[in-house]
Amino acid sequence: MPTLFVWLLGIVFAIIMVTFIFDVTQSKNAILRNYPVVGHFRYLFSNLGEFFRQYFFAMDREEMPFNRAEREWVNRASKGKDNTIAFGSTKNLNIPGSTIFINCPFPMLDSDAVETRTVTIGESYSKYPYAAKSIFNISGMSYGAISKPAVLALSAGAKIADCWMNTGEGGLSPYHLEGGADLVFQIGTAKYGVRHEDGSLDDQKLADIAEHDQVKMFEIKVSQGAKPGKGGILPGVKVTEEISIIRGIPKGVESNSPNRHVEISNASELLDMINHVRDVTEKPVGFKTVIGHIRWLEALLDEVNKRGIQSAPDFITVDGGDGGTGAAPMALMDNVGLPLKEALPLVVDKIMQCGLEDRIKVVASGKMITPSDVAWAICAGADFVTSARGFMFAIGCIQSLKCNKNTCPTGVTTHNKRLQKGLDPKSKSVKVANYVNNMTKTVEVIAHSCGVEEVRLLNRAHVRIVQVDGKSIPMNELCPICVEGDNE
């Protein structure tokens, strides 16, 4: 043992000396040259800082993008645990933008409450309309961006909870189908899974996808919250042989989608694409977008009224410009696109101004993982809410911020088989279903507290928005509902 100890000391000393010599002779890093060996601790602590803050220093409501209180709500909901708290709220209700729901002095009794109404998308305008039961559904996460066990867990959980799952732009994998969920097939700018070699849309592949009964709708992705104005980014390390086959791209090569669909350069061409996809698939078709300026949407809705109501998108998914699951340039994620809380009421109002609220359904997407988020979106006018990161938390994500690498410690966003072993699809699918069910029940509790018998009866009069001075204003005064023909 003494000999071994001496050898270990010698090795450590040798490493320190080699590091010292390297540091003082290199010229690229001033810290390491001036403080050899010790300077390395600066970078070590910097890398570990995000984890130390999460566990030791940050208060429950301080972290970004999701704080501990939000993550813990999802964690308890997904495990089916009691989500009550004691000794008062830790939420600062004076922060501008906070939502306060208006409780009714005579709330709805549970015995008088009714089941949330099913909403049919594409009714009378698609051969195969979709009757969607759940207000809360899984947003787009591609196989490739997330792992095989993650896709299996999400799909199986969605089947149990009777909600839909969006495939993301990475194509339809066997694992989406294996879980048995209702699926929304997303067509990204690279048209993975439905493309010719030159990247153009392959109608035969599109029709083949539509042949699957599980595929209920198609969503054309115009833009997404993580990177408005830039296409999807999949690092080459994540392009496995299987993913290259599903997407139709070379193995091991970084895949960057075009900034937009080459066929779509204006609102009229977007309508053309929507109607073409609907003609080929005979299923409801909509589009996903981040709102910047609203005038292009006005042009699209005006064009709908010129062509006829049958030409309208069956749904519009409004994504917030405040980031998402995917890898994205920080400049875009931080600074481009309207946040959902501003964009959603704008879109709903424009649809109503054009008299199309019965024709076009609205899906709200973006940073909504708790019941208050979902209830707010329904109040604002959304028909459905989708979440990606909420479901990532439900299947084990710990917000380690490694989604854009292949090193996710929980197996959610990595193709490293060793790391994937920690994610058991069977047990995680139960957590997905628990999350949906507890979300739905809690949003119903909010609705009943506001005095309505079911969630879809919530409106802007049921919520107040806190202003800069700390006082709140009813949302129906802050964002008045615009009736048809009212362009003010």
C-alpha positions in Angstrom: 0.0 0.0 0.0 2.7 2.5 0.8 4.4 1.8 -2.5 1.0 2.3 -4.3 0.5 5.6 -2.5 3.9 6.8 -3.5 3.2 5.9 -7.2 -0.1 7.8 -7.1 1.6 10.8 -5.6 4.2 10.6 -8.4 1.6 10.4 -11.1 -0.4 13.4 -9.7 2.8 15.4 -9.4 3.8 14.5 -13.0 0.3 15.6 -14.3 0.6 18.9 -12.4 4.1 19.6 -13.9 3.0 18.7 -17.4 -0.1 20.9 -17.1 2.1 23.7 -15.6 4.6 23.6 -18.5 1.8 23.5 -21.1 -0.1 26.4 -19.5 2.8 28.8 -19.2 4.0 28.1 -22.7 0.7 28.4 -24.5 -0.5 31.8 -25.7 -4.2 31.4 -26.4 -5.6 31.7 -22.8 -4.4 34.5 -20.6 -5.9 33.0 -17.4 -4.1 29.7 -17.7 -0.8 31.4 -18.7 -0.9 33.7 -15.7 -2.4 31.1 -13.3 -1.2 27.7 -14.5 -3.0 24.6 -13.1 -5.1 26.7 -10.6 -6.7 28.5 -13.5 -8.4 25.3 -14.7 -10.7 25.4 -11.6 -12.2 28.6 -13.0 -13.6 26.7 -16.0 -14.6 23.7 -13.9 -16.6 25.9 -11.6 -18.1 27.8 -14.5 -19.3 24.5 -16.1 -20.7 23.2 -12.8 -22.3 26.5 -11.8 -25.6 25.8 -13.5 -25.9 22.6 -11.6 -24.9 24.1 -8.2 -27.4 26.9 -8.7 -30.2 24.4 -9.4 -29.7 22.4 -6.3 -28.1 24.8 -3.7 -28.5 28.4 -4.4 -31.5 29.3 -6.6 -34.8 30.0 -4.8 -37.9 28.0 -6.0 -39.1 30.8 -8.3 -35.8 32.1 -9.6 -34.4 29.7 -12.2 -34.8 29.9 -16.0 -36.1 28.7 -18.3 -38.2 26.7 -15.8 -38.0 27.2 -12.0 -38.0 24.6 -9.3 -41.6 25.2 -8.4 -42.8 24.5 -12.0 -40.6 21.5 -12.4 -41.7 20.0 -9.1 -45.4 20.5 -10.0 -44.8 18.4 -13.2 -42.7 15.9 -11.3 -45.5 15.3 -8.7 -48.2 15.3 -11.3 -46.4 12.7 -13.4 -45.9 10.5 -10.4 -49.6 10.8 -9.4 -48.6 12.4 -6.1 -50.5 15.0 -4.1 -49.8 18.5 -5.5 -51.0 20.6 -2.5 -48.6 22.9 -0.7 -48.6 24.5 2.8 -48.0 27.9 4.4 -48.8 30.1 1.5 -47.8 30.7 -2.1 -44.1 31.5 -3.0 -45.3 33.1 -6.2 -44.8 36.9 -6.4 -48.2 38.0 -7.7 -47.0 41.6 -8.3 -44.7 40.7 -11.2 -45.9 42.3 -14.4 -47.5 39.7 -16.7 -48.6 37.4 -13.9 -52.1 35.9 -14.2 -54.7 36.0 -11.6 -57.9 34.0 -12.2 -61.2 35.6 -11.0 -62.8 33.3 -8.5 -66.6 33.2 -8.5 -68.3 33.8 -5.1 -70.5 30.8 -5.9 -68.1 28.3 -7.7 -69.4 25.4 -9.7 -70.1 22.3 -7.7 -68.3 19.1 -8.8 -71.7 17.5 -9.1 -72.8 20.2 -11.6 -69.6 20.1 -13.7 -69.7 18.5 -17.1 -67.0 16.8 -19.2 -64.8 19.0 -21.3 -66.3 19.2 -24.8 -64.6 17.3 -27.7 -63.6 19.6 -30.6 -63.5 18.3 -34.1 -60.8 19.7 -36.4 -61.5 19.7 -40.2 -65.2 18.9 -39.8 -67.0 19.1 -43.2 -63.7 20.1 -45.0 -61.7 16.9 -44.7 -62.7 13.4 -45.6 -61.3 12.2 -42.3 -61.8 15.0 -39.6 -60.3 14.5 -36.2 -62.3 14.6 -33.0 -59.8 15.7 -30.4 -60.8 15.0 -26.8 -57.8 16.4 -24.8 -57.1 20.1 -24.4 -53.5 19.2 -23.5 -51.3 17.4 -26.0 -47.7 16.7 -26.9 -45.9 19.2 -29.0 -43.4 18.5 -31.8 -40.2 16.6 -30.8 -38.5 14.7 -33.6 -37.1 11.2 -33.3 -33.4 12.1 -33.6 -33.7 15.2 -31.4 -35.1 12.9 -28.8 -34.3 9.2 -28.2 -36.0 6.0 -29.1 -37.1 5.2 -25.5 -38.4 8.8 -25.2 -40.5 8.5 -28.3 -41.9 5.1 -27.1 -42.7 6.5 -23.7 -44.5 9.6 -25.1 -46.5 7.7 -27.6 -47.6 5.0 -25.2 -48.4 7.6 -22.6 -50.4 9.6 -25.1 -52.4 6.5 -26.0 -53.3 5.9 -22.3 -54.3 9.6 -21.8 -56.1 9.8 -25.1 -54.2 12.9 -26.2 -52.3 13.5 -29.5 -48.6 13.5 -30.1 -46.8 15.6 -32.7 -44.0 13.8 -34.5 -41.9 16.9 -34.9 -40.2 17.5 -38.3 -38.0 14.4 -38.2 -40.4 12.1 -39.9 -42.6 9.1 -38.8 -40.6 6.5 -36.9 -41.7 3.0 -36.0 -41.7 4.1 -32.4 -44.3 6.7 -32.9 -46.6 4.0 -34.2 -45.6 1.4 -31.7 -47.0 3.4 -28.8 -50.4 3.6 -30.4 -51.0 7.3 -30.0 -53.0 9.6 -32.2 -50.3 11.4 -34.3 -49.9 14.8 -35.9 -47.3 14.5 -38.7 -45.2 17.7 -38.9 -43.8 18.7 -42.3 -40.7 20.8 -41.7 -38.8 22.9 -44.3 -36.6 19.9 -45.1 -39.7 17.7 -45.5 -38.0 14.7 -43.7 -39.8 11.5 -44.4 -41.9 12.9 -47.3 -39.1 14.3 -49.6 -37.5 13.6 -52.9 -33.7 13.5 -52.9 -33.7 17.2 -54.0 -35.7 18.1 -50.9 -39.0 18.7 -52.7 -42.3 17.3 -51.5 -43.0 13.7 -52.5 -46.7 13.2 -52.8 -46.5 9.4 -52.8 -44.6 9.4 -49.6 -47.1 11.9 -48.2 -50.0 9.7 -49.2 -48.3 6.6 -47.7 -47.9 8.4 -44.3 -51.6 9.3 -44.5 -52.5 5.7 -44.9 -51.7 5.1 -41.2 -54.9 5.5 -39.3 -52.9 6.8 -36.3 -51.9 9.8 -38.3 -54.8 12.1 -37.7 -53.5 15.5 -39.0 -50.7 17.2 -40.8 -48.9 20.3 -39.6 -46.8 22.5 -41.9 -44.0 24.1 -39.8 -43.5 27.6 -41.0 -41.4 28.6 -38.0 -40.8 27.6 -34.4 -40.2 29.4 -31.1 -36.6 28.2 -30.6 -35.4 29.7 -33.9 -37.8 31.8 -35.9 -36.3 32.4 -39.4 -34.0 29.4 -39.2 -34.6 25.7 -40.0 -34.1 22.7 -37.8 -30.6 21.8 -36.6 -29.6 18.1 -36.0 -25.9 17.5 -35.0 -24.2 14.8 -37.1 -23.5 12.8 -34.0 -27.3 12.3 -33.7 -27.8 11.2 -37.4 -27.7 7.4 -36.9 -28.2 4.9 -39.7 -31.8 4.5 -38.7 -32.5 8.2 -38.5 -30.8 8.8 -41.9 -33.2 6.2 -43.4 -36.3 7.8 -41.8 -35.3 11.3 -42.7 -33.7 10.6 -46.1 -30.4 12.2 -45.2 -26.7 11.0 -45.0 -25.6 9.2 -41.9 -23.4 11.1 -39.5 -23.7 14.4 -41.3 -25.1 17.5 -39.6 -28.6 18.3 -41.0 -29.6 21.9 -41.3 -33.1 22.5 -42.7 -33.8 25.4 -45.0 -34.9 28.7 -43.4 -38.3 28.3 -45.0 -40.2 26.1 -47.5 -38.9 26.9 -50.9 -42.4 26.6 -52.3 -43.8 29.2 -49.9 -42.8 32.8 -50.1 -46.1 34.5 -49.3 -49.5 33.9 -47.7 -51.2 32.8 -50.9 -48.5 30.1 -51.5 -48.9 28.9 -47.9 -52.6 28.4 -48.6 -51.7 26.6 -51.8 -49.5 24.2 -49.9 -52.1 23.6 -47.2 -54.7 22.7 -49.7 -52.3 20.5 -51.7 -51.4 18.5 -48.6 -55.1 18.2 -47.7 -56.0 17.0 -51.2 -53.3 14.3 -51.1 -53.9 13.1 -47.5 -57.6 13.8 -47.1 -57.0 14.7 -43.5 -57.0 18.0 -41.6 -54.0 20.3 -42.3 -52.8 23.4 -40.5 -49.6 25.2 -39.9 -47.3 26.2 -37.0 -45.8 29.6 -36.8 -44.2 32.2 -34.6 -45.8 35.6 -34.8 -43.7 38.7 -35.6 -45.9 41.0 -37.6 -49.5 40.2 -37.8 -50.2 41.6 -41.3 -49.1 38.5 -43.2 -51.7 36.6 -41.2 -54.3 39.2 -42.2 -53.3 38.7 -45.8 -53.7 34.9 -45.5 -57.2 35.2 -43.8 -58.3 37.7 -46.4 -57.2 35.3 -49.1 -59.3 32.6 -47.4 -62.4 34.7 -47.6 -61.7 35.4 -51.3 -61.2 31.7 -52.2 -63.9 30.3 -49.9 -64.0 29.0 -46.4 -63.1 25.5 -47.6 -59.6 26.8 -48.5 -58.8 27.8 -44.9 -56.2 25.9 -42.7 -58.0 23.6 -40.4 -55.9 24.8 -37.5 -53.1 27.3 -36.7 -50.5 26.4 -34.0 -49.1 29.6 -32.5 -45.7 29.2 -31.0 -44.1 31.6 -28.6 -40.8 33.2 -29.5 -39.3 32.5 -26.1 -37.4 29.3 -27.0 -38.1 25.6 -27.2 -36.5 22.2 -27.0 -34.3 22.4 -30.1 -30.8 23.5 -30.6 -30.8 27.1 -31.8 -28.6 30.2 -32.1 -28.9 32.2 -28.9 -29.5 35.4 -30.8 -32.7 34.0 -32.3 -33.9 32.1 -29.2 -33.5 35.2 -27.0 -34.6 38.0 -29.3 -36.7 37.0 -32.2 -40.5 36.5 -32.3 -43.3 37.6 -30.0 -43.9 35.8 -26.7 -47.0 33.6 -26.7 -48.8 35.9 -24.2 -48.8 38.7 -26.8 -49.1 36.6 -29.9 -52.0 34.3 -29.0 -54.6 37.0 -28.4 -53.5 38.7 -31.6 -54.1 35.6 -33.7 -57.4 34.7 -32.1 -58.6 38.3 -32.7 -57.6 38.3 -36.3 -59.4 35.0 -36.9 -62.5 36.4 -35.3 -62.3 39.7 -37.3 -62.5 37.6 -40.4 -65.4 35.5 -39.1 -63.4 32.3 -39.3 -63.4 31.3 -35.6 -65.8 28.3 -36.3 -63.6 27.1 -39.2 -60.0 27.5 -37.9 -59.0 26.0 -34.6 -56.2 27.5 -32.6 -53.4 25.5 -30.9 -51.2 27.3 -28.3 -47.6 26.1 -28.0 -44.7 27.4 -26.0 -43.4 27.2 -22.5 -46.7 26.1 -20.9 -46.2 23.3 -18.4 -48.5 24.1 -15.5 -52.3 24.4 -15.1 -52.2 28.2 -14.8 -50.4 28.4 -18.2 -53.0 26.1 -19.9 -56.0 27.8 -18.3 -54.6 31.2 -19.4 -54.3 30.0 -23.0 -57.9 28.7 -23.0 -59.1 32.1 -21.6 -57.1 33.8 -24.4 -59.0 31.9 -27.0 -57.0 28.7 -27.7 -58.9 25.5 -28.5 -55.9 23.3 -27.5 -52.5 23.6 -25.8 -49.4 21.6 -26.6 -46.2 21.3 -24.6 -42.8 19.7 -25.3 -40.7 20.5 -22.3 -43.4 19.7 -19.9 -43.5 16.2 -21.2 -39.7 16.0 -21.2 -39.9 16.7 -17.5 -42.5 14.1 -17.1 -40.2 11.4 -18.5 -37.2 12.4 -16.4 -35.6 15.6 -17.8 -33.7 17.4 -15.1 -33.0 20.6 -17.2 -29.3 19.8 -17.6 -29.3 22.0 -20.7 -27.6 19.3 -22.9 -30.4 18.9 -25.4 -28.2 20.1 -28.3 -25.5 17.5 -27.4 -25.5 13.7 -27.3 -24.8 13.7 -23.5 -28.3 14.0 -21.9 -27.9 12.3 -18.5 -31.5 11.1 -18.4 -31.6 9.5 -21.9 -34.2 11.8 -23.2 -32.2 13.6 -26.0 -29.3 11.2 -26.5 -28.6 8.2 -28.7 -25.9 6.9 -26.3 -27.2 3.4 -25.5 -25.7 3.5 -22.0 -27.5 6.8 -21.1 -30.7 5.6 -22.7 -30.8 2.6 -20.3 -32.0 5.0 -17.5 -35.3 5.7 -19.5 -37.7 2.8 -19.2 -40.5 3.5 -21.7 -43.1 1.3 -19.9 -42.8 3.1 -16.5 -42.3 6.6 -18.1 -45.5 6.1 -20.3 -47.5 5.9 -17.0 -45.9 9.2 -15.9 -46.9 10.8 -19.3 -50.5 9.7 -18.8 -50.5 10.9 -15.2 -49.2 14.3 -16.2 -52.0 14.8 -18.8 -54.7 13.6 -16.5 -53.6 15.7 -13.5 -53.1 18.7 -15.8 -56.7 18.3 -17.1 -58.1 17.8 -13.6 -56.4 20.9 -12.2 -57.4 23.1 -15.1 -60.9 21.9 -14.5 -60.5 22.9 -10.8 -59.6 26.4 -12.0 -62.6 26.6 -14.3 -65.0 25.5 -11.6 -63.4 28.1 -9.2 -64.2 30.7 -11.9 -67.8 29.5 -11.9 -68.0 27.7 -15.3 -69.1 24.1 -15.7 -66.4 23.1 -18.2 -62.9 24.3 -19.3 -63.9 25.5 -22.8 -66.3 28.0 -21.2 -63.3 30.0 -19.8 -62.8 33.4 -21.5 -60.8 36.6 -21.1 -63.2 37.9 -18.4 -62.0 35.1 -16.1 -58.4 36.2 -15.8 -56.6 39.4 -14.8 -53.1 40.4 -15.9 -50.7 42.2 -13.5 -49.3 45.5 -14.8 -46.1 47.4 -14.2 -47.6 49.3 -11.2 -48.5 46.0 -9.5 -52.2 46.3 -10.2 -54.1 43.9 -12.4 -56.4 44.5 -15.3 -59.1 42.1 -16.7 -57.8 40.5 -19.8 -61.0 41.3 -21.7 -60.2 45.0 -21.1 -56.5 44.6 -21.9 -57.2 42.6 -25.0 -60.9 43.2 -26.0 -62.4 40.4 -28.1 -62.6 41.7 -31.7 -65.8 40.8 -33.5 -66.1 40.2 -37.2 -65.4 43.3 -39.3 -63.7 45.1 -36.4 -60.2 46.0 -37.3 -59.4 48.3 -34.4 
